[in-house]
Amino acid sequence: MNSRKIIPFLLILSFLFFAHAVLSQERFNDVRQQMADHLTAVKTWLRANDREGAKKRFDEAQKVWETDVKRMITEGVKTNDQFQEYFDRMTEVDEHFAALAQELESGEAPKVESRVNAIIWAISHHPRGFKVPPPRYTMWDWVFGLSIGIGFCVFAIVFGLHLRRSYYRRYQKQGKEPPKG
Amino acid sequence: MTSDFIIIGLYLILMFVAGLFFSRNIKNTADYFLAARSAPWFWIMGAIWATNIGFLHGYLAHGGAAYEWGLIQANFEWFQGPFGYIMSGLFFIAFYWRAGVYTVPHFLERRYGSAISLIYNFAWIVIFVVTIAAEFYLGGLFLKNLLHIPFWPTVLVLAAVVGTYTLLGGLGAAIMMEFVQFIIMMLGTMPLLFILLHLVGGFAGIKEVLIGQWGVSPQYFTVLPDIHHPYGPGPWIVLGQCLVVTLGWCAGHQSMVQRNLGARSLYDAKFGYVVASIPKTLGAFLYIVPMIAAPIIFAGNGIFVERADASYGKLILNLLPSGMLGLFIAGLLSAGLSSISSVLNSTSTMIVKDIYERHLVKGRSDHHYFVAGRAATFAVIALSLLLVPVVLKVYLIMWLEQTLLAMVLGPFMGVLMLAIFWRRANAAGSLAGFITGGFFAILLGQAFGVNIFFEISWWSFVVTSIVTVAVTWLTAKPRPEQLDGLTWESDFRAKLGQVLKERAAENGVKVAAVQRANIRRPPWYLNIKYWATAILLSQIVLLLFFG
């Protein structure tokens, strides 16, 4: 095989390799999406007063949770800290599922809706900014911040004046006006 | 949904046909790489903003980062961006424009020689290819999530549309298309803000739910947070991001600069850049503020969000009615396509003008380099498509791109500032400074675990400046002819006629009226300094209101 053929072959091979890695990574997103779709269908069926249909989709959602999502989270958290937030909320999801099963039995649509929404939100990605500690400013922070602010203003004024002086000095030396605009 | 597909399909066909139409008069390299230097200020304004705001630096990734970290993301739009646009418009663009260069590396080459120019060139080509791949990825992901269409065919269609008009029409077609896309983006995506604010009870309503009921950190609503913030410590935002990264981005990003170099006059270049900060400021209301409200909508309606990058798409899919959704997607596609086309055109310009023409194949006809430009454009599209799977592996794409930028922009700002404001700065000093600064940035990130990219960029800027000054003092002064027309103290008025003649020679008859190129004062309402002052004051008002 000459080099002309080897290069496209290697390119295709590397492309397939990366594509495979991507597909396995996307799997976690896909199973959660599948679970969310089943849960959304629970709301739809219940709105149509079909409690059996709603229960069926509830079972399917719970099955995806137990067999796929939970397993991927518990395995994933060992190697990747992106799974930590889902791991922390696993108990919450289990509790919501238990409560939802009872609410479906009683057929209270508004309660079911808000419970389903809570489960979907619990398996969703939550903003990391929610957990940032409240602002705190130590003495050192004030010194640092004010030094930057005042320092920049002083620098800008001194440097600006220096540039202006050097620019006009040069023009005056050559006997020319400074350009306008 | 059918009406949305029809609108999107019509939009893509319109873009394709319009691109072919705009590319019909492209005949030489000045047309292809600098749009025959004929663009008025309002084209420049629209093109700069459309270039800056794409899937990556705008709606999807910035929107995703706003969902993730809150209002802090607005600092890109509210004081850094306008500051960078205005400073670049008032100062840096004039130097490039008067030097008659095609690219930023070309300016560095004239001032410091070819070594630093080549390093800078290669670094940016890598960043650009990654950027295009990331734009394709985000576009494909967005349409996949929204319309449930397969990822790869979508990416290939986007590549075919944008590739065709950029490949055939060069910068001229790109700028004209970007202006059209700028209008579609503004009109198509603004309704989301009003719908959302109506649903959640205004900005006060968002705060009431998130802080009052959910116990979310107040720093989620801060533009400039404290120094302990894990994503963007306030003082480092000012030092590293505002003064180094954003300024370096606006003055050193070839796509941004190239739009100005395509202007019909220096006034148009400067004014276009300054007033582009108006849409830049408004951008926060298109994709930052709506995303602060997004968690309330997601939690309240049971909308699943797999990751921050996907949140913007999920929001509009579940909020906008059919028909309006199609128009909105057309606006978003405009953002993505305009950014891809500008970066694509800039990459091919840098490859052909700075590497191929200057170092590999010298002295060929203009037509030869014109064809080479098209070939380079095609090669960059192909390479970017191959990189899409790699980009897919990166969580929060902004991180990857900004890490690369932090390693380039700090050293770049160091050598650029010294190039313009210090006549003594020489090639040896700048090369030593640039390389040391780049390695120092990598060292900070990898060995010392500093992961805040603008902190890295600030320190690499400082180290670059110190090393450049130290090595310059130890080596010979640059010759006066190396500095002519490139530094602050140059006598530009004396050189103006010569620069215009060079431009006229490059462009054939299009800019041949040298004798009419007198400097005239614009009317007061088009005075650059008045606009710059008003825009900067408006940033202070925004910061005071939103904190």
Chai-1 contact restraints between the chains, C-beta under 6 A:
chainA,res_idxA,chainB,res_idxB,connection_type,confidence,min_distance_angstrom,max_distance_angstrom,comment,restraint_id
A,F18,B,P389,contact,1.0,0.0,6.0,A-B,restraint_1
A,F18,B,V390,contact,1.0,0.0,6.0,A-B,restraint_2
A,A19,B,P389,contact,1.0,0.0,6.0,A-B,restraint_3
A,V22,B,P389,contact,1.0,0.0,6.0,A-B,restraint_4
A,V22,B,L392,contact,1.0,0.0,6.0,A-B,restraint_5
A,N29,B,E306,contact,1.0,0.0,6.0,A-B,restraint_6
A,A36,B,F304,contact,1.0,0.0,6.0,A-B,restraint_7
A,V116,B,G302,contact,1.0,0.0,6.0,A-B,restraint_8
A,N117,B,G302,contact,1.0,0.0,6.0,A-B,restraint_9
A,I120,B,G302,contact,1.0,0.0,6.0,A-B,restraint_10
A,I120,B,F304,contact,1.0,0.0,6.0,A-B,restraint_11
A,W121,B,A299,contact,1.0,0.0,6.0,A-B,restraint_12
A,S124,B,F304,contact,1.0,0.0,6.0,A-B,restraint_13
A,S124,B,V305,contact,1.0,0.0,6.0,A-B,restraint_14
A,H125,B,V305,contact,1.0,0.0,6.0,A-B,restraint_15
A,H125,B,R307,contact,1.0,0.0,6.0,A-B,restraint_16
A,P127,B,Y67,contact,1.0,0.0,6.0,A-B,restraint_17
A,P127,B,E68,contact,1.0,0.0,6.0,A-B,restraint_18
A,R128,B,E68,contact,1.0,0.0,6.0,A-B,restraint_19
A,G129,B,W69,contact,1.0,0.0,6.0,A-B,restraint_20
A,G129,B,G70,contact,1.0,0.0,6.0,A-B,restraint_21
A,G129,B,Y220,contact,1.0,0.0,6.0,A-B,restraint_22
A,F130,B,V216,contact,1.0,0.0,6.0,A-B,restraint_23
A,V132,B,S217,contact,1.0,0.0,6.0,A-B,restraint_24
A,V132,B,Q219,contact,1.0,0.0,6.0,A-B,restraint_25
A,P134,B,P218,contact,1.0,0.0,6.0,A-B,restraint_26
A,P135,B,Q219,contact,1.0,0.0,6.0,A-B,restraint_27
A,P135,B,D226,contact,1.0,0.0,6.0,A-B,restraint_28
A,Y137,B,D226,contact,1.0,0.0,6.0,A-B,restraint_29
A,D141,B,I227,contact,1.0,0.0,6.0,A-B,restraint_30
A,F144,B,P235,contact,1.0,0.0,6.0,A-B,restraint_31
A,G145,B,P235,contact,1.0,0.0,6.0,A-B,restraint_32
A,I148,B,P235,contact,1.0,0.0,6.0,A-B,restraint_33
A,I148,B,L239,contact,1.0,0.0,6.0,A-B,restraint_34
A,R170,B,E489,contact,1.0,0.0,6.0,A-B,restraint_35
A,P179,B,R493,contact,1.0,0.0,6.0,A-B,restraint_36
A,K180,B,I519,contact,1.0,0.0,6.0,A-B,restraint_37
A,G181,B,I519,contact,1.0,0.0,6.0,A-B,restraint_38
